[in-house]
Amino acid sequence: MNLSRDLAQTREFFTSRAEGWEDRHPDDDVLFSWAVDQLRLSPGDAVIDAGCGSGRALVPLRGAVGPQGAVLGIDATPAMIREAARLGRQSISVCAVGDVGRLPLRDNCVAGILAAGLLPHLPDPVGALREMARVAQPGARLGVFHPIGRLALVARHQSRGAHAHDMNIDPHRIGPLLAEGGWTLEHLDDADDHYLALGMRNG
Ligand SMILES: C[S@@+](CC[C@H](N)C(=O)[O-])C[C@H]1O[C@@H](n2cnc3c(N)ncnc32)[C@H](O)[C@@H]1O
């Protein structure tokens, strides 16, 4: 597996889509807020938006942890981080270009991680899940989230020629995948209009 080639393909795919990313699905904010609620964060917590894109989830994440909390958005595509900056998301969080497989954080420091739209774009999901588990406190929650139903997402990826690993969120695969990565699947919501696999960091 050539990870750097995969990351280069991911960047190429998302660079051309970064500008106006949120304009294409303007009604998704309610689902993002709901997904953040499922992480059961507390004021003062530290959280990550893994594969943050334009930083849409950074707004409810900041709301959940309050002014004393710490919010990091990390994304591999520089154009997405520029879009986040254009939308003012750097005033409520730290937004950085980076790989979720190599997080610039110490062990056991975050209380929650949202991974929205991310897992199908990871060629090594177990490696990334392990890295996220490394920085998560025992009992921290990980939300593998999509504001669209799984089957519709697969169809969207196919129609756009995305280099996607949709098997990563298959209902039969997600539990074992999370377990290999250091998380216990607490709940799977594989609904027609959204997907949420909620994992808890093993203690
Ligand atoms: C479908 S977009 C979702 C963006 C945002 N989370 C949202 O829901 O609007 C997937 C994002 O994951 C990012 N990504 C893919 N692989 C990544 C990696 N290894 N590390 C960090 N970000 C990655 C892409 O650059 C892209 O912005």
The ligand as an SDF file (V2000), in Angstrom:
LIG
                    3D

 27 29  0  0  0  0  0  0  0  0999 V2000
  -15.9230   13.9970    2.7020 C   0  0  0  0  0  0  0  0  0  0  0  0
  -14.7750   15.1760    3.2900 S   0  0  0  0  0  0  0  0  0  0  0  0
  -15.5500   15.5870    4.8430 C   0  0  0  0  0  0  0  0  0  0  0  0
  -15.1710   16.9710    5.3390 C   0  0  0  0  0  0  0  0  0  0  0  0
  -15.8920   17.3820    6.6150 C   0  0  0  0  0  0  0  0  0  0  0  0
  -15.5690   16.4950    7.7180 N   0  0  0  0  0  0  0  0  0  0  0  0
  -17.3770   17.4220    6.4020 C   0  0  0  0  0  0  0  0  0  0  0  0
  -18.0530   16.4870    6.8500 O   0  0  0  0  0  0  0  0  0  0  0  0
  -17.8610   18.3870    5.7820 O   0  0  0  0  0  0  0  0  0  0  0  0
  -13.3950   14.1580    3.8000 C   0  0  0  0  0  0  0  0  0  0  0  0
  -12.2260   14.9750    4.2820 C   0  0  0  0  0  0  0  0  0  0  0  0
  -11.2550   14.0810    4.8480 O   0  0  0  0  0  0  0  0  0  0  0  0
   -9.9800   14.5880    4.5320 C   0  0  0  0  0  0  0  0  0  0  0  0
   -8.9980   13.4950    4.6750 N   0  0  0  0  0  0  0  0  0  0  0  0
   -8.9210   12.3600    3.9460 C   0  0  0  0  0  0  0  0  0  0  0  0
   -7.8970   11.5930    4.3680 N   0  0  0  0  0  0  0  0  0  0  0  0
   -7.3260   12.2510    5.4260 C   0  0  0  0  0  0  0  0  0  0  0  0
   -6.2440   11.9800    6.2840 C   0  0  0  0  0  0  0  0  0  0  0  0
   -5.5160   10.8580    6.1940 N   0  0  0  0  0  0  0  0  0  0  0  0
   -5.9410   12.8820    7.2470 N   0  0  0  0  0  0  0  0  0  0  0  0
   -6.6580   14.0220    7.3540 C   0  0  0  0  0  0  0  0  0  0  0  0
   -7.6940   14.3390    6.5730 N   0  0  0  0  0  0  0  0  0  0  0  0
   -8.0320   13.4610    5.6090 C   0  0  0  0  0  0  0  0  0  0  0  0
  -10.1240   15.1280    3.1240 C   0  0  0  0  0  0  0  0  0  0  0  0
   -9.1160   16.0490    2.8150 O   0  0  0  0  0  0  0  0  0  0  0  0
  -11.5170   15.7480    3.1800 C   0  0  0  0  0  0  0  0  0  0  0  0
  -11.4750   17.1100    3.5110 O   0  0  0  0  0  0  0  0  0  0  0  0
  1  2  1  0
  2  3  1  0
  2 10  1  0
  3  4  1  0
  4  5  1  0
  5  6  1  0
  5  7  1  0
  7  8  2  0
  7  9  1  0
 10 11  1  0
 11 12  1  0
 11 26  1  0
 12 13  1  0
 13 14  1  0
 13 24  1  0
 14 15  1  0
 14 23  1  0
 15 16  2  0
 16 17  1  0
 17 18  1  0
 17 23  2  0
 18 19  1  0
 18 20  2  0
 20 21  1  0
 21 22  2  0
 22 23  1  0
 24 25  1  0
 24 26  1  0
 26 27  1  0
M  CHG  2   2   1   9  -1
M  END
$$$$
